[in-house]
Amino acid sequence: MLRKFLSVFGLLFALSATVLVTPAEASVYSSCTVSGCSAAKTAYNGWSQLGFPRSAGWYAWPYGQYNYTGGVFQNREGELPAGDSFYEYDVNPRAKGASRDAERIVRDVTTGVVWYTPDHYVNFYRIV
């Protein structure tokens, strides 16, 4: 009886674990049509002026305050082109050390293409 219970429990646990670890599928768009696109393009220009640094950390922002780059974007879900290298950069400048928000731009260093993600990698909108 205990063996049967453990077998059923194990099966239910395995099924629920599969459901829990399945990542949400991101959407990738060929153009930027959401409200944050303008800020993302400004961020792109600012990071471009800084030479798109590759080391994670705080950088004095050309427009005042600071901005942060987390460095390498892993593309773990494979939503962006396979085999390319990516770096991620915050969109919104703020006081040095302040909490980060969800908005990023992600730059493909292989092609130079840049995407804006307003929702921490759930959706990607091409801006360059």
Phi and psi in radians as a Rosetta constraint file:
Dihedral C 1 N 2 CA 2 C 2 CIRCULARHARMONIC -1.099 0.35
Dihedral N 2 CA 2 C 2 N 3 CIRCULARHARMONIC -0.706 0.35
Dihedral C 2 N 3 CA 3 C 3 CIRCULARHARMONIC -1.067 0.35
Dihedral N 3 CA 3 C 3 N 4 CIRCULARHARMONIC -0.747 0.35
Dihedral C 3 N 4 CA 4 C 4 CIRCULARHARMONIC -1.123 0.35
Dihedral N 4 CA 4 C 4 N 5 CIRCULARHARMONIC -0.771 0.35
Dihedral C 4 N 5 CA 5 C 5 CIRCULARHARMONIC -1.047 0.35
Dihedral N 5 CA 5 C 5 N 6 CIRCULARHARMONIC -0.804 0.35
Dihedral C 5 N 6 CA 6 C 6 CIRCULARHARMONIC -1.130 0.35
Dihedral N 6 CA 6 C 6 N 7 CIRCULARHARMONIC -0.631 0.35
Dihedral C 6 N 7 CA 7 C 7 CIRCULARHARMONIC -1.123 0.35
Dihedral N 7 CA 7 C 7 N 8 CIRCULARHARMONIC -0.805 0.35
Dihedral C 7 N 8 CA 8 C 8 CIRCULARHARMONIC -1.139 0.35
Dihedral N 8 CA 8 C 8 N 9 CIRCULARHARMONIC -0.776 0.35
Dihedral C 8 N 9 CA 9 C 9 CIRCULARHARMONIC -1.060 0.35
Dihedral N 9 CA 9 C 9 N 10 CIRCULARHARMONIC -0.768 0.35
Dihedral C 9 N 10 CA 10 C 10 CIRCULARHARMONIC -1.073 0.35
Dihedral N 10 CA 10 C 10 N 11 CIRCULARHARMONIC -0.728 0.35
Dihedral C 10 N 11 CA 11 C 11 CIRCULARHARMONIC -1.115 0.35
Dihedral N 11 CA 11 C 11 N 12 CIRCULARHARMONIC -0.807 0.35
Dihedral C 11 N 12 CA 12 C 12 CIRCULARHARMONIC -1.089 0.35
Dihedral N 12 CA 12 C 12 N 13 CIRCULARHARMONIC -0.713 0.35
Dihedral C 12 N 13 CA 13 C 13 CIRCULARHARMONIC -1.112 0.35
Dihedral N 13 CA 13 C 13 N 14 CIRCULARHARMONIC -0.775 0.35
Dihedral C 13 N 14 CA 14 C 14 CIRCULARHARMONIC -1.078 0.35
Dihedral N 14 CA 14 C 14 N 15 CIRCULARHARMONIC -0.743 0.35
Dihedral C 14 N 15 CA 15 C 15 CIRCULARHARMONIC -1.157 0.35
Dihedral N 15 CA 15 C 15 N 16 CIRCULARHARMONIC -0.747 0.35
Dihedral C 15 N 16 CA 16 C 16 CIRCULARHARMONIC -1.208 0.35
Dihedral N 16 CA 16 C 16 N 17 CIRCULARHARMONIC -0.622 0.35
Dihedral C 16 N 17 CA 17 C 17 CIRCULARHARMONIC -1.123 0.35
Dihedral N 17 CA 17 C 17 N 18 CIRCULARHARMONIC -0.663 0.35
Dihedral C 17 N 18 CA 18 C 18 CIRCULARHARMONIC -1.090 0.35
Dihedral N 18 CA 18 C 18 N 19 CIRCULARHARMONIC -0.741 0.35
Dihedral C 18 N 19 CA 19 C 19 CIRCULARHARMONIC -1.178 0.35
Dihedral N 19 CA 19 C 19 N 20 CIRCULARHARMONIC -0.696 0.35
Dihedral C 19 N 20 CA 20 C 20 CIRCULARHARMONIC -1.211 0.35
Dihedral N 20 CA 20 C 20 N 21 CIRCULARHARMONIC -0.565 0.35
Dihedral C 20 N 21 CA 21 C 21 CIRCULARHARMONIC -1.639 0.35
Dihedral N 21 CA 21 C 21 N 22 CIRCULARHARMONIC -0.047 0.35
Dihedral C 21 N 22 CA 22 C 22 CIRCULARHARMONIC -1.254 0.35
Dihedral N 22 CA 22 C 22 N 23 CIRCULARHARMONIC 2.039 0.35
Dihedral C 22 N 23 CA 23 C 23 CIRCULARHARMONIC -1.254 0.35
Dihedral N 23 CA 23 C 23 N 24 CIRCULARHARMONIC 2.636 0.35
Dihedral C 23 N 24 CA 24 C 24 CIRCULARHARMONIC -1.193 0.35
Dihedral N 24 CA 24 C 24 N 25 CIRCULARHARMONIC 2.446 0.35
Dihedral C 24 N 25 CA 25 C 25 CIRCULARHARMONIC -1.366 0.35
Dihedral N 25 CA 25 C 25 N 26 CIRCULARHARMONIC 2.227 0.35
Dihedral C 25 N 26 CA 26 C 26 CIRCULARHARMONIC -1.415 0.35
Dihedral N 26 CA 26 C 26 N 27 CIRCULARHARMONIC 2.773 0.35
Dihedral C 26 N 27 CA 27 C 27 CIRCULARHARMONIC -1.953 0.35
Dihedral N 27 CA 27 C 27 N 28 CIRCULARHARMONIC 2.426 0.35
Dihedral C 27 N 28 CA 28 C 28 CIRCULARHARMONIC -2.085 0.35
Dihedral N 28 CA 28 C 28 N 29 CIRCULARHARMONIC 2.178 0.35
Dihedral C 28 N 29 CA 29 C 29 CIRCULARHARMONIC -1.956 0.35
Dihedral N 29 CA 29 C 29 N 30 CIRCULARHARMONIC 2.557 0.35
Dihedral C 29 N 30 CA 30 C 30 CIRCULARHARMONIC -1.389 0.35
Dihedral N 30 CA 30 C 30 N 31 CIRCULARHARMONIC -0.159 0.35
Dihedral C 30 N 31 CA 31 C 31 CIRCULARHARMONIC -2.575 0.35
Dihedral N 31 CA 31 C 31 N 32 CIRCULARHARMONIC 2.907 0.35
Dihedral C 31 N 32 CA 32 C 32 CIRCULARHARMONIC -1.821 0.35
Dihedral N 32 CA 32 C 32 N 33 CIRCULARHARMONIC 2.050 0.35
Dihedral C 32 N 33 CA 33 C 33 CIRCULARHARMONIC -2.240 0.35
Dihedral N 33 CA 33 C 33 N 34 CIRCULARHARMONIC 0.271 0.35
Dihedral C 33 N 34 CA 34 C 34 CIRCULARHARMONIC -1.866 0.35
Dihedral N 34 CA 34 C 34 N 35 CIRCULARHARMONIC 2.947 0.35
Dihedral C 34 N 35 CA 35 C 35 CIRCULARHARMONIC -1.093 0.35
Dihedral N 35 CA 35 C 35 N 36 CIRCULARHARMONIC -0.462 0.35
Dihedral C 35 N 36 CA 36 C 36 CIRCULARHARMONIC -1.496 0.35
Dihedral N 36 CA 36 C 36 N 37 CIRCULARHARMONIC 0.043 0.35
Dihedral C 36 N 37 CA 37 C 37 CIRCULARHARMONIC -1.055 0.35
Dihedral N 37 CA 37 C 37 N 38 CIRCULARHARMONIC -0.682 0.35
Dihedral C 37 N 38 CA 38 C 38 CIRCULARHARMONIC -1.099 0.35
Dihedral N 38 CA 38 C 38 N 39 CIRCULARHARMONIC -0.801 0.35
Dihedral C 38 N 39 CA 39 C 39 CIRCULARHARMONIC -1.115 0.35
Dihedral N 39 CA 39 C 39 N 40 CIRCULARHARMONIC -0.645 0.35
Dihedral C 39 N 40 CA 40 C 40 CIRCULARHARMONIC -1.134 0.35
Dihedral N 40 CA 40 C 40 N 41 CIRCULARHARMONIC -0.681 0.35
Dihedral C 40 N 41 CA 41 C 41 CIRCULARHARMONIC -1.205 0.35
Dihedral N 41 CA 41 C 41 N 42 CIRCULARHARMONIC -0.632 0.35
Dihedral C 41 N 42 CA 42 C 42 CIRCULARHARMONIC -1.115 0.35
Dihedral N 42 CA 42 C 42 N 43 CIRCULARHARMONIC -0.745 0.35
Dihedral C 42 N 43 CA 43 C 43 CIRCULARHARMONIC -1.080 0.35
Dihedral N 43 CA 43 C 43 N 44 CIRCULARHARMONIC -0.744 0.35
Dihedral C 43 N 44 CA 44 C 44 CIRCULARHARMONIC -0.986 0.35
Dihedral N 44 CA 44 C 44 N 45 CIRCULARHARMONIC -0.817 0.35
Dihedral C 44 N 45 CA 45 C 45 CIRCULARHARMONIC -1.099 0.35
Dihedral N 45 CA 45 C 45 N 46 CIRCULARHARMONIC -0.707 0.35
Dihedral C 45 N 46 CA 46 C 46 CIRCULARHARMONIC -1.123 0.35
Dihedral N 46 CA 46 C 46 N 47 CIRCULARHARMONIC -0.820 0.35
Dihedral C 46 N 47 CA 47 C 47 CIRCULARHARMONIC -1.154 0.35
Dihedral N 47 CA 47 C 47 N 48 CIRCULARHARMONIC -0.594 0.35
Dihedral C 47 N 48 CA 48 C 48 CIRCULARHARMONIC -1.077 0.35
Dihedral N 48 CA 48 C 48 N 49 CIRCULARHARMONIC -0.743 0.35
Dihedral C 48 N 49 CA 49 C 49 CIRCULARHARMONIC -1.073 0.35
Dihedral N 49 CA 49 C 49 N 50 CIRCULARHARMONIC -0.503 0.35
Dihedral C 49 N 50 CA 50 C 50 CIRCULARHARMONIC -1.553 0.35
Dihedral N 50 CA 50 C 50 N 51 CIRCULARHARMONIC 0.034 0.35
Dihedral C 50 N 51 CA 51 C 51 CIRCULARHARMONIC 1.361 0.35
Dihedral N 51 CA 51 C 51 N 52 CIRCULARHARMONIC 0.377 0.35
Dihedral C 51 N 52 CA 52 C 52 CIRCULARHARMONIC 0.821 0.35
Dihedral N 52 CA 52 C 52 N 53 CIRCULARHARMONIC 1.229 0.35
Dihedral C 52 N 53 CA 53 C 53 CIRCULARHARMONIC -1.023 0.35
Dihedral N 53 CA 53 C 53 N 54 CIRCULARHARMONIC 2.563 0.35
Dihedral C 53 N 54 CA 54 C 54 CIRCULARHARMONIC -1.821 0.35
Dihedral N 54 CA 54 C 54 N 55 CIRCULARHARMONIC -0.182 0.35
Dihedral C 54 N 55 CA 55 C 55 CIRCULARHARMONIC -1.559 0.35
Dihedral N 55 CA 55 C 55 N 56 CIRCULARHARMONIC 2.291 0.35
Dihedral C 55 N 56 CA 56 C 56 CIRCULARHARMONIC -1.094 0.35
Dihedral N 56 CA 56 C 56 N 57 CIRCULARHARMONIC 2.436 0.35
Dihedral C 56 N 57 CA 57 C 57 CIRCULARHARMONIC 2.666 0.35
Dihedral N 57 CA 57 C 57 N 58 CIRCULARHARMONIC -3.117 0.35
Dihedral C 57 N 58 CA 58 C 58 CIRCULARHARMONIC -1.521 0.35
Dihedral N 58 CA 58 C 58 N 59 CIRCULARHARMONIC 2.447 0.35
Dihedral C 58 N 59 CA 59 C 59 CIRCULARHARMONIC -2.289 0.35
Dihedral N 59 CA 59 C 59 N 60 CIRCULARHARMONIC 2.404 0.35
Dihedral C 59 N 60 CA 60 C 60 CIRCULARHARMONIC -1.114 0.35
Dihedral N 60 CA 60 C 60 N 61 CIRCULARHARMONIC 2.236 0.35
Dihedral C 60 N 61 CA 61 C 61 CIRCULARHARMONIC -1.571 0.35
Dihedral N 61 CA 61 C 61 N 62 CIRCULARHARMONIC 2.393 0.35
Dihedral C 61 N 62 CA 62 C 62 CIRCULARHARMONIC -1.003 0.35
Dihedral N 62 CA 62 C 62 N 63 CIRCULARHARMONIC -0.412 0.35
Dihedral C 62 N 63 CA 63 C 63 CIRCULARHARMONIC -1.780 0.35
Dihedral N 63 CA 63 C 63 N 64 CIRCULARHARMONIC 0.193 0.35
Dihedral C 63 N 64 CA 64 C 64 CIRCULARHARMONIC 1.812 0.35
Dihedral N 64 CA 64 C 64 N 65 CIRCULARHARMONIC 2.839 0.35
Dihedral C 64 N 65 CA 65 C 65 CIRCULARHARMONIC 1.052 0.35
Dihedral N 65 CA 65 C 65 N 66 CIRCULARHARMONIC -2.657 0.35
Dihedral C 65 N 66 CA 66 C 66 CIRCULARHARMONIC -2.323 0.35
Dihedral N 66 CA 66 C 66 N 67 CIRCULARHARMONIC 2.885 0.35
Dihedral C 66 N 67 CA 67 C 67 CIRCULARHARMONIC -2.504 0.35
Dihedral N 67 CA 67 C 67 N 68 CIRCULARHARMONIC 2.800 0.35
Dihedral C 67 N 68 CA 68 C 68 CIRCULARHARMONIC -2.119 0.35
Dihedral N 68 CA 68 C 68 N 69 CIRCULARHARMONIC 2.472 0.35
Dihedral C 68 N 69 CA 69 C 69 CIRCULARHARMONIC -2.079 0.35
Dihedral N 69 CA 69 C 69 N 70 CIRCULARHARMONIC 2.365 0.35
Dihedral C 69 N 70 CA 70 C 70 CIRCULARHARMONIC -1.510 0.35
Dihedral N 70 CA 70 C 70 N 71 CIRCULARHARMONIC -0.045 0.35
Dihedral C 70 N 71 CA 71 C 71 CIRCULARHARMONIC 1.522 0.35
Dihedral N 71 CA 71 C 71 N 72 CIRCULARHARMONIC -2.366 0.35
Dihedral C 71 N 72 CA 72 C 72 CIRCULARHARMONIC -1.134 0.35
Dihedral N 72 CA 72 C 72 N 73 CIRCULARHARMONIC 2.322 0.35
Dihedral C 72 N 73 CA 73 C 73 CIRCULARHARMONIC -1.736 0.35
Dihedral N 73 CA 73 C 73 N 74 CIRCULARHARMONIC 2.134 0.35
Dihedral C 73 N 74 CA 74 C 74 CIRCULARHARMONIC -1.345 0.35
Dihedral N 74 CA 74 C 74 N 75 CIRCULARHARMONIC -0.369 0.35
Dihedral C 74 N 75 CA 75 C 75 CIRCULARHARMONIC 0.948 0.35
Dihedral N 75 CA 75 C 75 N 76 CIRCULARHARMONIC 0.725 0.35
Dihedral C 75 N 76 CA 76 C 76 CIRCULARHARMONIC -1.021 0.35
Dihedral N 76 CA 76 C 76 N 77 CIRCULARHARMONIC -0.614 0.35
Dihedral C 76 N 77 CA 77 C 77 CIRCULARHARMONIC -1.448 0.35
Dihedral N 77 CA 77 C 77 N 78 CIRCULARHARMONIC -0.125 0.35
Dihedral C 77 N 78 CA 78 C 78 CIRCULARHARMONIC 1.216 0.35
Dihedral N 78 CA 78 C 78 N 79 CIRCULARHARMONIC 0.474 0.35
Dihedral C 78 N 79 CA 79 C 79 CIRCULARHARMONIC -1.328 0.35
Dihedral N 79 CA 79 C 79 N 80 CIRCULARHARMONIC -0.527 0.35
Dihedral C 79 N 80 CA 80 C 80 CIRCULARHARMONIC -1.678 0.35
Dihedral N 80 CA 80 C 80 N 81 CIRCULARHARMONIC 2.978 0.35
Dihedral C 80 N 81 CA 81 C 81 CIRCULARHARMONIC -0.934 0.35
Dihedral N 81 CA 81 C 81 N 82 CIRCULARHARMONIC 2.284 0.35
Dihedral C 81 N 82 CA 82 C 82 CIRCULARHARMONIC -1.170 0.35
Dihedral N 82 CA 82 C 82 N 83 CIRCULARHARMONIC 2.497 0.35
Dihedral C 82 N 83 CA 83 C 83 CIRCULARHARMONIC 1.482 0.35
Dihedral N 83 CA 83 C 83 N 84 CIRCULARHARMONIC -0.168 0.35
Dihedral C 83 N 84 CA 84 C 84 CIRCULARHARMONIC -1.529 0.35
Dihedral N 84 CA 84 C 84 N 85 CIRCULARHARMONIC 2.889 0.35
Dihedral C 84 N 85 CA 85 C 85 CIRCULARHARMONIC -1.873 0.35
Dihedral N 85 CA 85 C 85 N 86 CIRCULARHARMONIC 2.432 0.35
Dihedral C 85 N 86 CA 86 C 86 CIRCULARHARMONIC -2.302 0.35
Dihedral N 86 CA 86 C 86 N 87 CIRCULARHARMONIC 2.596 0.35
Dihedral C 86 N 87 CA 87 C 87 CIRCULARHARMONIC -2.266 0.35
Dihedral N 87 CA 87 C 87 N 88 CIRCULARHARMONIC 2.567 0.35
Dihedral C 87 N 88 CA 88 C 88 CIRCULARHARMONIC -2.031 0.35
Dihedral N 88 CA 88 C 88 N 89 CIRCULARHARMONIC 2.538 0.35
Dihedral C 88 N 89 CA 89 C 89 CIRCULARHARMONIC -2.396 0.35
Dihedral N 89 CA 89 C 89 N 90 CIRCULARHARMONIC 2.420 0.35
Dihedral C 89 N 90 CA 90 C 90 CIRCULARHARMONIC -1.193 0.35
Dihedral N 90 CA 90 C 90 N 91 CIRCULARHARMONIC 2.627 0.35
Dihedral C 90 N 91 CA 91 C 91 CIRCULARHARMONIC -1.544 0.35
Dihedral N 91 CA 91 C 91 N 92 CIRCULARHARMONIC -0.770 0.35
Dihedral C 91 N 92 CA 92 C 92 CIRCULARHARMONIC -1.729 0.35
Dihedral N 92 CA 92 C 92 N 93 CIRCULARHARMONIC 2.077 0.35
Dihedral C 92 N 93 CA 93 C 93 CIRCULARHARMONIC -1.222 0.35
Dihedral N 93 CA 93 C 93 N 94 CIRCULARHARMONIC 2.732 0.35
Dihedral C 93 N 94 CA 94 C 94 CIRCULARHARMONIC -2.871 0.35
Dihedral N 94 CA 94 C 94 N 95 CIRCULARHARMONIC -3.096 0.35
Dihedral C 94 N 95 CA 95 C 95 CIRCULARHARMONIC -1.131 0.35
Dihedral N 95 CA 95 C 95 N 96 CIRCULARHARMONIC 2.474 0.35
Dihedral C 95 N 96 CA 96 C 96 CIRCULARHARMONIC -1.004 0.35
Dihedral N 96 CA 96 C 96 N 97 CIRCULARHARMONIC 2.240 0.35
Dihedral C 96 N 97 CA 97 C 97 CIRCULARHARMONIC 1.622 0.35
Dihedral N 97 CA 97 C 97 N 98 CIRCULARHARMONIC -0.132 0.35
Dihedral C 97 N 98 CA 98 C 98 CIRCULARHARMONIC -1.192 0.35
Dihedral N 98 CA 98 C 98 N 99 CIRCULARHARMONIC 2.764 0.35
Dihedral C 98 N 99 CA 99 C 99 CIRCULARHARMONIC -1.076 0.35
Dihedral N 99 CA 99 C 99 N 100 CIRCULARHARMONIC 2.557 0.35
Dihedral C 99 N 100 CA 100 C 100 CIRCULARHARMONIC -1.465 0.35
Dihedral N 100 CA 100 C 100 N 101 CIRCULARHARMONIC 2.629 0.35
Dihedral C 100 N 101 CA 101 C 101 CIRCULARHARMONIC -1.793 0.35
Dihedral N 101 CA 101 C 101 N 102 CIRCULARHARMONIC -2.943 0.35
Dihedral C 101 N 102 CA 102 C 102 CIRCULARHARMONIC -1.496 0.35
Dihedral N 102 CA 102 C 102 N 103 CIRCULARHARMONIC -0.248 0.35
Dihedral C 102 N 103 CA 103 C 103 CIRCULARHARMONIC -1.425 0.35
Dihedral N 103 CA 103 C 103 N 104 CIRCULARHARMONIC 2.261 0.35
Dihedral C 103 N 104 CA 104 C 104 CIRCULARHARMONIC -2.444 0.35
Dihedral N 104 CA 104 C 104 N 105 CIRCULARHARMONIC 2.773 0.35
Dihedral C 104 N 105 CA 105 C 105 CIRCULARHARMONIC -1.971 0.35
Dihedral N 105 CA 105 C 105 N 106 CIRCULARHARMONIC 2.542 0.35
Dihedral C 105 N 106 CA 106 C 106 CIRCULARHARMONIC -2.125 0.35
Dihedral N 106 CA 106 C 106 N 107 CIRCULARHARMONIC 2.180 0.35
Dihedral C 106 N 107 CA 107 C 107 CIRCULARHARMONIC -1.915 0.35
Dihedral N 107 CA 107 C 107 N 108 CIRCULARHARMONIC 2.245 0.35
Dihedral C 107 N 108 CA 108 C 108 CIRCULARHARMONIC -1.494 0.35
Dihedral N 108 CA 108 C 108 N 109 CIRCULARHARMONIC 1.895 0.35
Dihedral C 108 N 109 CA 109 C 109 CIRCULARHARMONIC -1.293 0.35
Dihedral N 109 CA 109 C 109 N 110 CIRCULARHARMONIC -0.270 0.35
Dihedral C 109 N 110 CA 110 C 110 CIRCULARHARMONIC -1.285 0.35
Dihedral N 110 CA 110 C 110 N 111 CIRCULARHARMONIC -0.732 0.35
Dihedral C 110 N 111 CA 111 C 111 CIRCULARHARMONIC -1.977 0.35
Dihedral N 111 CA 111 C 111 N 112 CIRCULARHARMONIC -0.326 0.35
Dihedral C 111 N 112 CA 112 C 112 CIRCULARHARMONIC 1.491 0.35
Dihedral N 112 CA 112 C 112 N 113 CIRCULARHARMONIC -0.038 0.35
Dihedral C 112 N 113 CA 113 C 113 CIRCULARHARMONIC -1.191 0.35
Dihedral N 113 CA 113 C 113 N 114 CIRCULARHARMONIC 2.472 0.35
Dihedral C 113 N 114 CA 114 C 114 CIRCULARHARMONIC -2.244 0.35
Dihedral N 114 CA 114 C 114 N 115 CIRCULARHARMONIC 2.364 0.35
Dihedral C 114 N 115 CA 115 C 115 CIRCULARHARMONIC -2.033 0.35
Dihedral N 115 CA 115 C 115 N 116 CIRCULARHARMONIC 2.609 0.35
Dihedral C 115 N 116 CA 116 C 116 CIRCULARHARMONIC -1.835 0.35
Dihedral N 116 CA 116 C 116 N 117 CIRCULARHARMONIC 2.304 0.35
Dihedral C 116 N 117 CA 117 C 117 CIRCULARHARMONIC -2.155 0.35
Dihedral N 117 CA 117 C 117 N 118 CIRCULARHARMONIC 1.922 0.35
Dihedral C 117 N 118 CA 118 C 118 CIRCULARHARMONIC -1.393 0.35
Dihedral N 118 CA 118 C 118 N 119 CIRCULARHARMONIC -0.193 0.35
Dihedral C 118 N 119 CA 119 C 119 CIRCULARHARMONIC -2.288 0.35
Dihedral N 119 CA 119 C 119 N 120 CIRCULARHARMONIC 0.710 0.35
Dihedral C 119 N 120 CA 120 C 120 CIRCULARHARMONIC 0.894 0.35
Dihedral N 120 CA 120 C 120 N 121 CIRCULARHARMONIC 1.036 0.35
Dihedral C 120 N 121 CA 121 C 121 CIRCULARHARMONIC 1.332 0.35
Dihedral N 121 CA 121 C 121 N 122 CIRCULARHARMONIC 0.327 0.35
Dihedral C 121 N 122 CA 122 C 122 CIRCULARHARMONIC -1.470 0.35
Dihedral N 122 CA 122 C 122 N 123 CIRCULARHARMONIC -0.700 0.35
Dihedral C 122 N 123 CA 123 C 123 CIRCULARHARMONIC -2.302 0.35
Dihedral N 123 CA 123 C 123 N 124 CIRCULARHARMONIC 2.521 0.35
Dihedral C 123 N 124 CA 124 C 124 CIRCULARHARMONIC -2.164 0.35
Dihedral N 124 CA 124 C 124 N 125 CIRCULARHARMONIC 2.221 0.35
Dihedral C 124 N 125 CA 125 C 125 CIRCULARHARMONIC -2.068 0.35
Dihedral N 125 CA 125 C 125 N 126 CIRCULARHARMONIC 2.128 0.35
Dihedral C 125 N 126 CA 126 C 126 CIRCULARHARMONIC -1.218 0.35
Dihedral N 126 CA 126 C 126 N 127 CIRCULARHARMONIC 2.255 0.35
Dihedral C 126 N 127 CA 127 C 127 CIRCULARHARMONIC -2.016 0.35
Dihedral N 127 CA 127 C 127 N 128 CIRCULARHARMONIC -0.352 0.35
